[in-house]
Amino acid sequence: MDNNQPCLYQRGQTRLITLLKDGLCIFCGETLEALMIEHPEAEVMPFSEALEFIEQAHQEQTRQAPKRIDRARFDEMLNVLPPMKWRSDSGSESFMLSEATSSHYHLILCRIGANYYQLTDSRLLNHQQIVALCLALESND
């Protein structure tokens, strides 16, 4: 697919309304004018631009800052699904639930010493980044 292909998208949403070709919906053939009546807040934009807005909407709706949890919650999540990216070093460990919450966002659990945390963030984070986010919570308290 061409990343510059026009599409209809409403900002703040986590999905496209439709892709367009020659002013028509590529799926049902409905005209842009009819689609705009159904979706008055929508905009026509290149597919690549809509993807950036979709990622931003996923991030705003899904990401959750670190919060303290107890060991029981940490252990429960460790055993509910096979852990993803389970890492440990120097008195800390972290893992992600293998099932995504949304898009590429996962529930992440972290232990630093005797303190336990959970957050929801990107699966692209590494162990050191997760630990840094959790330590930032402590420095803000």
PyRosetta script that sets phi, psi and omega in degrees:
from pyrosetta import init, pose_from_sequence

init()
pose = pose_from_sequence("MDNNQPCLYQRGQTRLITLLKDGLCIFCGETLEALMIEHPEAEVMPFSEALEFIEQAHQEQTRQAPKRIDRARFDEMLNVLPPMKWRSDSGSESFMLSEATSSHYHLILCRIGANYYQLTDSRLLNHQQIVALCLALESND")
pose.set_psi(1, 145.7)
pose.set_omega(1, 178.6)
pose.set_phi(2, -79.6)
pose.set_psi(2, 122.8)
pose.set_omega(2, 179.8)
pose.set_phi(3, -64.7)
pose.set_psi(3, -16.1)
pose.set_omega(3, 177.2)
pose.set_phi(4, -94.5)
pose.set_psi(4, 3.0)
pose.set_omega(4, 179.1)
pose.set_phi(5, -59.7)
pose.set_psi(5, 132.8)
pose.set_omega(5, 179.5)
pose.set_phi(6, -67.1)
pose.set_psi(6, 146.0)
pose.set_omega(6, 177.0)
pose.set_phi(7, -143.3)
pose.set_psi(7, 167.4)
pose.set_omega(7, 176.9)
pose.set_phi(8, -109.9)
pose.set_psi(8, 124.0)
pose.set_omega(8, -175.2)
pose.set_phi(9, -142.3)
pose.set_psi(9, 143.2)
pose.set_omega(9, 174.3)
pose.set_phi(10, -109.5)
pose.set_psi(10, 120.4)
pose.set_omega(10, -177.8)
pose.set_phi(11, -55.7)
pose.set_psi(11, 141.4)
pose.set_omega(11, -179.4)
pose.set_phi(12, 92.6)
pose.set_psi(12, -10.8)
pose.set_omega(12, 179.6)
pose.set_phi(13, -91.3)
pose.set_psi(13, 158.5)
pose.set_omega(13, -178.9)
pose.set_phi(14, -102.6)
pose.set_psi(14, 15.4)
pose.set_omega(14, 177.0)
pose.set_phi(15, -151.6)
pose.set_psi(15, 157.1)
pose.set_omega(15, 174.7)
pose.set_phi(16, -74.2)
pose.set_psi(16, 155.8)
pose.set_omega(16, 169.5)
pose.set_phi(17, -81.6)
pose.set_psi(17, -50.8)
pose.set_omega(17, 177.3)
pose.set_phi(18, -168.7)
pose.set_psi(18, 166.3)
pose.set_omega(18, 169.6)
pose.set_phi(19, -95.9)
pose.set_psi(19, 149.6)
pose.set_omega(19, -176.8)
pose.set_phi(20, -120.4)
pose.set_psi(20, 148.3)
pose.set_omega(20, 171.4)
pose.set_phi(21, -143.8)
pose.set_psi(21, 122.5)
pose.set_omega(21, -178.6)
pose.set_phi(22, 55.3)
pose.set_psi(22, 37.2)
pose.set_omega(22, 177.4)
pose.set_phi(23, 76.0)
pose.set_psi(23, 14.0)
pose.set_omega(23, 179.9)
pose.set_phi(24, -124.8)
pose.set_psi(24, 148.7)
pose.set_omega(24, 172.7)
pose.set_phi(25, -63.4)
pose.set_psi(25, 129.2)
pose.set_omega(25, -177.8)
pose.set_phi(26, -71.9)
pose.set_psi(26, -14.5)
pose.set_omega(26, -177.4)
pose.set_phi(27, -93.9)
pose.set_psi(27, -42.5)
pose.set_omega(27, -174.2)
pose.set_phi(28, -120.6)
pose.set_psi(28, -8.4)
pose.set_omega(28, 178.7)
pose.set_phi(29, 81.4)
pose.set_psi(29, 4.5)
pose.set_omega(29, 179.8)
pose.set_phi(30, -65.3)
pose.set_psi(30, 144.8)
pose.set_omega(30, -178.2)
pose.set_phi(31, -75.0)
pose.set_psi(31, 156.8)
pose.set_omega(31, 176.9)
pose.set_phi(32, -59.1)
pose.set_psi(32, -40.1)
pose.set_omega(32, -179.9)
pose.set_phi(33, -59.6)
pose.set_psi(33, -43.8)
pose.set_omega(33, 178.9)
pose.set_phi(34, -67.1)
pose.set_psi(34, -40.5)
pose.set_omega(34, 178.7)
pose.set_phi(35, -63.4)
pose.set_psi(35, -37.9)
pose.set_omega(35, -179.5)
pose.set_phi(36, -68.5)
pose.set_psi(36, -28.3)
pose.set_omega(36, 174.9)
pose.set_phi(37, -67.8)
pose.set_psi(37, -42.1)
pose.set_omega(37, 178.0)
pose.set_phi(38, -69.9)
pose.set_psi(38, -32.0)
pose.set_omega(38, -174.9)
pose.set_phi(39, -130.9)
pose.set_psi(39, 72.3)
pose.set_omega(39, -173.4)
pose.set_phi(40, -65.0)
pose.set_psi(40, -20.6)
pose.set_omega(40, -179.8)
pose.set_phi(41, -88.7)
pose.set_psi(41, -5.1)
pose.set_omega(41, -175.2)
pose.set_phi(42, -76.8)
pose.set_psi(42, 159.4)
pose.set_omega(42, 178.8)
pose.set_phi(43, -130.4)
pose.set_psi(43, 149.7)
pose.set_omega(43, 170.9)
pose.set_phi(44, -89.1)
pose.set_psi(44, 129.7)
pose.set_omega(44, 179.4)
pose.set_phi(45, -154.3)
pose.set_psi(45, 164.3)
pose.set_omega(45, 175.4)
pose.set_phi(46, -63.2)
pose.set_psi(46, 146.3)
pose.set_omega(46, 179.8)
pose.set_phi(47, -52.7)
pose.set_psi(47, -43.4)
pose.set_omega(47, -178.0)
pose.set_phi(48, -61.8)
pose.set_psi(48, -37.8)
pose.set_omega(48, 178.3)
pose.set_phi(49, -68.3)
pose.set_psi(49, -41.3)
pose.set_omega(49, 177.6)
pose.set_phi(50, -61.3)
pose.set_psi(50, -39.6)
pose.set_omega(50, 178.6)
pose.set_phi(51, -60.5)
pose.set_psi(51, -38.3)
pose.set_omega(51, 177.6)
pose.set_phi(52, -63.7)
pose.set_psi(52, -43.0)
pose.set_omega(52, 178.3)
pose.set_phi(53, -66.5)
pose.set_psi(53, -37.4)
pose.set_omega(53, 178.3)
pose.set_phi(54, -63.7)
pose.set_psi(54, -43.7)
pose.set_omega(54, 178.0)
pose.set_phi(55, -61.9)
pose.set_psi(55, -42.8)
pose.set_omega(55, 178.1)
pose.set_phi(56, -61.5)
pose.set_psi(56, -42.4)
pose.set_omega(56, 179.1)
pose.set_phi(57, -64.9)
pose.set_psi(57, -42.5)
pose.set_omega(57, 176.1)
pose.set_phi(58, -58.4)
pose.set_psi(58, -45.5)
pose.set_omega(58, -178.7)
pose.set_phi(59, -61.2)
pose.set_psi(59, -47.4)
pose.set_omega(59, -178.6)
pose.set_phi(60, -65.7)
pose.set_psi(60, -35.0)
pose.set_omega(60, -176.6)
pose.set_phi(61, -86.7)
pose.set_psi(61, -20.5)
pose.set_omega(61, -170.2)
pose.set_phi(62, -112.5)
pose.set_psi(62, -40.5)
pose.set_omega(62, -175.5)
pose.set_phi(63, -60.9)
pose.set_psi(63, 138.1)
pose.set_omega(63, 175.4)
pose.set_phi(64, -132.3)
pose.set_psi(64, 131.8)
pose.set_omega(64, 179.9)
pose.set_phi(65, -64.9)
pose.set_psi(65, 158.4)
pose.set_omega(65, 177.6)
pose.set_phi(66, -59.2)
pose.set_psi(66, 144.2)
pose.set_omega(66, 171.9)
pose.set_phi(67, -140.3)
pose.set_psi(67, 153.9)
pose.set_omega(67, 179.5)
pose.set_phi(68, -72.8)
pose.set_psi(68, 141.2)
pose.set_omega(68, 173.8)
pose.set_phi(69, -133.6)
pose.set_psi(69, 174.0)
pose.set_omega(69, 176.9)
pose.set_phi(70, -97.6)
pose.set_psi(70, 170.1)
pose.set_omega(70, -177.5)
pose.set_phi(71, -62.1)
pose.set_psi(71, -35.0)
pose.set_omega(71, -179.5)
pose.set_phi(72, -60.4)
pose.set_psi(72, -42.1)
pose.set_omega(72, 178.6)
pose.set_phi(73, -64.8)
pose.set_psi(73, -43.2)
pose.set_omega(73, 178.2)
pose.set_phi(74, -57.7)
pose.set_psi(74, -50.0)
pose.set_omega(74, -179.0)
pose.set_phi(75, -64.3)
pose.set_psi(75, -39.1)
pose.set_omega(75, 178.4)
pose.set_phi(76, -60.4)
pose.set_psi(76, -46.5)
pose.set_omega(76, -178.4)
pose.set_phi(77, -69.7)
pose.set_psi(77, -30.8)
pose.set_omega(77, 176.9)
pose.set_phi(78, -64.5)
pose.set_psi(78, -30.0)
pose.set_omega(78, -175.3)
pose.set_phi(79, -102.8)
pose.set_psi(79, -3.5)
pose.set_omega(79, -176.3)
pose.set_phi(80, -77.7)
pose.set_psi(80, -39.7)
pose.set_omega(80, 177.5)
pose.set_phi(81, -139.9)
pose.set_psi(81, 160.1)
pose.set_omega(81, 175.2)
pose.set_phi(82, -58.7)
pose.set_psi(82, 129.9)
pose.set_omega(82, -178.7)
pose.set_phi(83, -68.9)
pose.set_psi(83, 148.6)
pose.set_omega(83, 177.3)
pose.set_phi(84, -113.6)
pose.set_psi(84, 139.8)
pose.set_omega(84, 177.6)
pose.set_phi(85, 53.1)
pose.set_psi(85, 45.1)
pose.set_omega(85, 179.3)
pose.set_phi(86, -75.2)
pose.set_psi(86, 117.5)
pose.set_omega(86, -177.1)
pose.set_phi(87, -134.1)
pose.set_psi(87, 153.7)
pose.set_omega(87, 173.7)
pose.set_phi(88, -149.4)
pose.set_psi(88, 150.0)
pose.set_omega(88, 172.7)
pose.set_phi(89, -168.9)
pose.set_psi(89, 146.9)
pose.set_omega(89, 172.1)
pose.set_phi(90, 42.5)
pose.set_psi(90, 51.7)
pose.set_omega(90, 175.0)
pose.set_phi(91, 81.1)
pose.set_psi(91, 14.1)
pose.set_omega(91, 177.4)
pose.set_phi(92, -136.8)
pose.set_psi(92, 155.4)
pose.set_omega(92, 173.8)
pose.set_phi(93, -148.9)
pose.set_psi(93, 154.9)
pose.set_omega(93, 177.0)
pose.set_phi(94, -149.8)
pose.set_psi(94, 155.1)
pose.set_omega(94, 173.9)
pose.set_phi(95, -155.4)
pose.set_psi(95, 166.5)
pose.set_omega(95, 177.8)
pose.set_phi(96, -121.7)
pose.set_psi(96, 147.5)
pose.set_omega(96, 170.2)
pose.set_phi(97, -68.5)
pose.set_psi(97, 137.7)
pose.set_omega(97, -174.8)
pose.set_phi(98, -70.2)
pose.set_psi(98, -22.0)
pose.set_omega(98, 178.3)
pose.set_phi(99, -89.7)
pose.set_psi(99, 125.8)
pose.set_omega(99, -179.3)
pose.set_phi(100, -69.2)
pose.set_psi(100, 145.4)
pose.set_omega(100, 173.3)
pose.set_phi(101, -74.9)
pose.set_psi(101, -43.6)
pose.set_omega(101, -179.8)
pose.set_phi(102, -166.2)
pose.set_psi(102, 137.3)
pose.set_omega(102, 177.8)
pose.set_phi(103, 51.3)
pose.set_psi(103, -117.9)
pose.set_omega(103, 178.4)
pose.set_phi(104, -111.5)
pose.set_psi(104, 27.1)
pose.set_omega(104, 178.7)
pose.set_phi(105, -99.9)
pose.set_psi(105, 133.8)
pose.set_omega(105, -176.3)
pose.set_phi(106, -129.2)
pose.set_psi(106, 154.0)
pose.set_omega(106, 169.3)
pose.set_phi(107, -71.5)
pose.set_psi(107, 128.3)
pose.set_omega(107, -177.2)
pose.set_phi(108, -119.3)
pose.set_psi(108, 135.3)
pose.set_omega(108, 177.7)
pose.set_phi(109, -121.1)
pose.set_psi(109, 144.5)
pose.set_omega(109, -174.7)
pose.set_phi(110, -143.1)
pose.set_psi(110, 141.6)
pose.set_omega(110, 172.1)
pose.set_phi(111, -120.5)
pose.set_psi(111, 130.1)
pose.set_omega(111, 173.4)
pose.set_phi(112, -126.9)
pose.set_psi(112, 109.1)
pose.set_omega(112, -173.9)
pose.set_phi(113, 61.6)
pose.set_psi(113, -123.4)
pose.set_omega(113, 179.4)
pose.set_phi(114, -99.7)
pose.set_psi(114, 10.5)
pose.set_omega(114, -178.8)
pose.set_phi(115, -104.3)
pose.set_psi(115, 140.1)
pose.set_omega(115, -176.2)
pose.set_phi(116, -122.1)
pose.set_psi(116, 143.8)
pose.set_omega(116, -175.4)
pose.set_phi(117, -140.7)
pose.set_psi(117, 157.1)
pose.set_omega(117, 168.0)
pose.set_phi(118, -138.3)
pose.set_psi(118, 149.7)
pose.set_omega(118, 176.4)
pose.set_phi(119, -152.2)
pose.set_psi(119, 165.3)
pose.set_omega(119, 172.5)
pose.set_phi(120, -120.0)
pose.set_psi(120, 121.9)
pose.set_omega(120, -176.8)
pose.set_phi(121, -157.9)
pose.set_psi(121, -172.2)
pose.set_omega(121, -175.0)
pose.set_phi(122, -69.1)
pose.set_psi(122, 141.8)
pose.set_omega(122, 175.2)
pose.set_phi(123, -67.6)
pose.set_psi(123, -10.4)
pose.set_omega(123, -179.3)
pose.set_phi(124, -79.4)
pose.set_psi(124, -11.5)
pose.set_omega(124, 177.7)
pose.set_phi(125, -66.5)
pose.set_psi(125, 143.5)
pose.set_omega(125, 174.3)
pose.set_phi(126, -100.0)
pose.set_psi(126, 174.3)
pose.set_omega(126, -176.0)
pose.set_phi(127, -56.7)
pose.set_psi(127, -45.0)
pose.set_omega(127, -178.3)
pose.set_phi(128, -63.3)
pose.set_psi(128, -38.3)
pose.set_omega(128, 178.4)
pose.set_phi(129, -66.9)
pose.set_psi(129, -39.8)
pose.set_omega(129, 178.4)
pose.set_phi(130, -63.3)
pose.set_psi(130, -47.2)
pose.set_omega(130, 178.9)
pose.set_phi(131, -59.7)
pose.set_psi(131, -43.8)
pose.set_omega(131, 179.3)
pose.set_phi(132, -60.3)
pose.set_psi(132, -41.5)
pose.set_omega(132, 177.8)
pose.set_phi(133, -62.4)
pose.set_psi(133, -40.6)
pose.set_omega(133, 179.7)
pose.set_phi(134, -70.0)
pose.set_psi(134, -40.6)
pose.set_omega(134, 178.2)
pose.set_phi(135, -65.0)
pose.set_psi(135, -32.1)
pose.set_omega(135, 177.3)
pose.set_phi(136, -62.7)
pose.set_psi(136, -33.2)
pose.set_omega(136, 176.7)
pose.set_phi(137, -61.2)
pose.set_psi(137, -43.0)
pose.set_omega(137, -179.8)
pose.set_phi(138, -65.8)
pose.set_psi(138, -37.6)
pose.set_omega(138, -178.5)
pose.set_phi(139, -73.4)
pose.set_psi(139, -20.6)
pose.set_omega(139, 178.2)
pose.set_phi(140, -84.9)
pose.set_psi(140, -15.5)
pose.set_omega(140, 179.5)
pose.set_phi(141, -79.8)
pose.dump_pdb("model.pdb")
